[in-house]
Amino acid sequence: MALVRLFAGRLYRVSFRMWVVAVLFLAIGARAEAAELHGVEMPDTQAIAGTQLHLNGIAVRTYSWLRVKIYVAGLYLERATNDAEQILRSTDKKLLKVKFLHDVDVEQARDAWREGFENNCRPPCHLSPSDIARFLGNVPAMRAGDETVMVFAPGGLEIVTNGHSMGRISDRMFATAVLATFIGPDPPTVQLKAGLLGLAK
């Protein structure tokens, strides 16, 4: 289920030392203040490699008319904005933290990613079908209580799940497409996108 061999040259294993340092930065950067949603707390700030990021918005992903709560997500930016296109175009560092409230099996998770890419990777975005297939083939099941942190930087995307490195995607277009599945033109729900952009009331 690890993503470390995902892109055959584009995705590579991140050293244990690097991620120890990254986790320490995260711990140091979190202040006592926090936003809370459905029992999940998101600190107001996170520090990534010396860069202070601020909580731009927090939201819950629901599913079906029953509004089953799947996860709570928090988006951190260097500069707050409610402009999704600006966020996606920016080379600033960004962090997306996702805390699962509900189990998601492998097929559900892969279907959600597949749909997200199809709906939000619009020209000039173009992803190789083989790259998408490799990505989907390594998407794991998630359980309630699991946490995934995605760190976006000019060099690509770093992924950590439950404190363990899943690898790095160095293809910037693919990394941007990953973030677009949350805040792109056709997000999983309008409420999720609005919350992450700080527009939720």
C-alpha positions in Angstrom: 0.0 0.0 0.0 3.0 2.3 0.2 3.4 5.0 -2.5 7.2 4.9 -2.5 7.4 3.3 -5.9 4.6 5.2 -7.5 6.2 7.1 -10.3 9.3 5.2 -11.2 11.7 8.1 -10.9 9.2 10.8 -10.0 8.4 9.3 -6.6 11.2 8.2 -4.3 11.6 7.1 -0.7 12.1 10.0 1.7 14.9 9.4 4.3 13.9 8.6 7.8 16.0 11.5 9.1 14.3 14.0 6.7 10.9 13.0 8.0 12.0 13.1 11.7 13.0 16.7 11.0 9.7 17.4 9.2 7.7 16.0 12.1 9.6 18.1 14.6 8.9 21.2 12.6 5.3 20.3 12.6 5.3 19.8 16.4 7.2 23.0 17.1 5.0 25.0 14.7 1.7 24.1 16.2 0.5 26.7 18.7 -2.0 26.1 21.5 -4.8 27.8 19.7 -6.8 25.5 17.4 -9.9 25.3 15.3 -12.3 22.4 16.1 -14.8 20.6 13.9 -16.7 17.4 14.8 -14.2 16.7 17.5 -11.1 17.2 15.3 -8.7 20.0 16.3 -6.5 21.7 13.7 -3.8 24.0 15.2 -3.8 27.6 13.9 -0.3 27.3 12.5 2.1 24.7 11.2 5.8 25.3 10.4 7.3 23.5 7.5 11.1 23.7 7.0 11.1 27.1 8.7 8.1 28.5 6.8 5.1 29.4 9.0 1.8 28.3 7.5 -1.6 29.5 8.8 -4.9 27.6 8.9 -6.9 28.9 5.9 -9.9 26.8 6.4 -11.4 23.7 7.9 -14.2 21.5 6.6 -15.9 18.1 6.8 -16.3 15.8 3.8 -19.8 14.2 3.9 -21.2 11.5 1.6 -24.7 10.8 0.3 -28.0 12.4 1.4 -27.4 10.9 4.8 -24.4 13.2 5.2 -22.1 10.5 6.5 -19.0 12.3 7.9 -16.0 10.8 6.1 -13.1 13.1 7.2 -12.2 16.6 8.5 -9.6 18.5 6.5 -7.6 21.6 7.2 -5.7 23.6 4.6 -2.7 25.7 5.6 -1.2 28.4 3.5 1.6 31.0 3.8 -1.0 33.8 3.0 -4.7 33.4 3.6 -6.9 33.6 0.5 -10.3 32.3 -0.6 -9.2 32.2 -4.3 -8.9 28.5 -5.2 -7.2 29.2 -8.5 -4.6 31.4 -6.8 -3.9 28.6 -4.4 -3.5 26.0 -7.1 -1.2 28.3 -9.2 0.9 29.4 -6.3 4.4 27.9 -5.7 4.1 28.8 -2.0 4.3 26.0 0.5 0.9 24.5 1.5 -0.2 21.8 3.8 -3.4 19.7 3.8 -4.2 17.6 6.9 -7.0 15.0 6.6 -8.3 13.2 9.7 -10.7 10.3 8.9 -13.9 9.9 10.9 -15.2 6.9 9.0 -13.7 3.8 7.4 -13.0 3.9 3.7 -12.2 0.7 1.9 -9.7 0.4 -0.9 -12.2 0.5 -3.8 -14.1 3.5 -2.3 -10.8 5.4 -1.8 -9.6 4.6 -5.4 -13.0 5.5 -6.9 -12.9 8.8 -5.1 -9.4 9.7 -6.3 -10.3 8.6 -9.9 -13.4 10.8 -9.9 -11.5 13.7 -8.4 -8.8 13.6 -11.1 -11.4 13.2 -13.9 -13.4 16.2 -12.7 -10.6 18.6 -11.7 -7.6 17.9 -14.0 -8.8 20.3 -16.8 -6.6 21.8 -19.5 -3.8 22.7 -19.3 -3.6 20.0 -16.7 -2.8 16.6 -18.3 -2.0 13.5 -16.3 -0.6 10.3 -17.9 -3.1 7.4 -17.6 -0.3 5.2 -16.6 0.7 7.6 -13.8 -2.9 7.7 -12.6 -3.1 3.9 -12.7 0.1 3.6 -10.6 -1.2 6.2 -8.1 -4.6 4.4 -7.7 -2.9 1.1 -7.4 -1.1 2.2 -4.3 -4.0 4.0 -2.6 -4.6 2.2 0.7 -7.8 1.7 2.7 -8.3 4.3 5.5 -9.7 3.7 8.9 -11.5 6.0 11.4 -8.7 7.8 13.3 -6.2 7.6 10.5 -4.5 10.9 9.5 -2.8 11.9 6.2 -0.7 15.0 5.9 0.2 16.3 2.4 3.0 18.9 2.1 3.0 20.9 -1.1 6.2 22.7 -2.1 7.8 23.9 -5.4 9.5 20.5 -5.7 6.3 18.5 -5.5 4.2 16.8 -2.9 5.3 14.9 0.3 2.8 12.4 1.8 2.8 11.1 5.4 0.1 8.8 6.8 -0.1 8.1 10.5 3.4 9.5 10.9 4.9 7.2 8.3 6.4 8.5 5.0 4.5 7.3 1.9 6.9 9.1 -0.5 7.3 12.1 -2.7 5.7 13.1 -6.0 8.1 15.4 -7.8 5.8 16.0 -10.8 4.3 19.5 -9.9 1.3 19.1 -12.3 0.4 15.8 -10.6 0.8 17.4 -7.1 -1.4 20.3 -8.1 -4.0 17.9 -9.4 -4.0 16.2 -6.0 -4.8 19.5 -4.3 -7.4 20.3 -7.0 -9.4 17.2 -6.0 -10.2 19.1 -2.8 -10.6 22.7 -4.0 -10.8 22.4 -7.8 -13.7 23.4 -10.1 -15.7 20.2 -9.2 -14.8 19.3 -5.6 -16.3 16.3 -3.7 -18.8 18.7 -2.1 -19.3 22.5 -2.4 -19.2 22.7 1.4 -15.8 21.0 1.6 -14.3 23.5 -0.9 -15.9 26.5 0.8 -14.7 25.4 4.2 -11.1 24.9 3.1 -11.2 28.3 1.4 -12.4 29.9 4.6 -15.8 30.8 3.1 -17.9 28.5 5.3 -20.5 30.3 7.5 
